[in-house]
Amino acid sequence: MALVFDLKALVDMMSIGTLFAYTLVAICILILRYQADPNEMNYKQKWNLLRPPSSPTSTSSSVVSYLTICTSKSCKLIALYCI
């Protein structure tokens, strides 16, 4: 790749790749943090987006997954319109 691209382009690609890797890890950790353990008994717990439950539930898992998908799609749309 060093023969095809100049140094500035390679450095930019490396920075974008690193940013993408860290973003992917952060999203996966967020989703895994709120996944309910199938072996534990889930009890109904009142909560909202500003006050999440102290332990993961199936509801929190679906809410976090949905919000992550919506955020990634909106970022993608914003990136497409800015280019």
C-alpha positions in Angstrom: 0.0 0.0 0.0 2.9 2.3 0.6 3.8 2.1 -3.1 0.3 3.2 -4.2 -0.6 5.9 -1.7 1.3 8.8 -0.3 2.2 9.0 3.4 -0.6 11.5 4.3 -3.3 9.3 2.8 -1.9 6.2 4.7 -1.8 8.1 8.0 -5.4 9.3 7.4 -6.6 5.8 6.7 -4.8 4.5 9.8 -6.5 7.1 12.0 -9.9 6.3 10.5 -9.3 2.6 11.0 -8.3 3.1 14.6 -11.3 5.3 15.3 -13.6 2.7 13.7 -12.0 -0.1 15.8 -12.5 1.8 19.1 -16.0 2.7 18.1 -16.9 -0.9 17.3 -15.5 -2.1 20.7 -17.4 0.6 22.6 -20.7 -0.4 20.9 -20.1 -4.1 21.6 -19.4 -3.4 25.2 -22.5 -1.3 25.5 -24.7 -4.0 24.0 -23.1 -6.8 26.1 -23.4 -4.7 29.3 -27.2 -4.5 29.0 -27.8 -8.1 27.8 -29.9 -10.2 30.3 -28.4 -13.4 31.6 -30.8 -16.2 30.6 -30.0 -18.2 33.7 -31.1 -15.5 36.1 -34.6 -14.7 37.0 -35.8 -11.4 35.6 -38.1 -9.3 37.6 -40.0 -6.3 36.4 -38.3 -3.1 37.3 -39.5 0.4 36.5 -36.9 2.5 34.8 -36.4 5.1 32.1 -33.6 6.2 29.8 -32.1 8.6 32.4 -32.2 6.0 35.2 -31.4 2.5 33.8 -31.8 -0.6 35.9 -29.0 -1.7 38.1 -29.0 -5.2 36.6 -29.6 -6.1 32.9 -33.1 -7.2 31.8 -34.5 -8.3 28.5 -36.1 -4.8 28.1 -32.9 -3.0 28.7 -31.2 -5.3 26.1 -33.7 -4.5 23.5 -33.8 -0.8 24.2 -30.0 -0.5 24.0 -29.8 -2.6 20.8 -32.5 -0.4 19.2 -30.9 2.8 20.2 -27.5 1.6 19.0 -28.9 0.7 15.6 -30.8 4.1 15.4 -27.6 6.0 16.3 -25.4 4.2 13.8 -28.0 4.6 11.0 -28.3 8.3 11.8 -24.6 8.8 11.8 -24.4 7.0 8.5 -27.0 9.3 7.0 -25.3 12.4 8.3 -22.0 11.2 6.8 -23.7 10.5 3.4 -25.3 14.0 3.3 -22.1 15.8 4.4 -20.0 14.2 1.6 
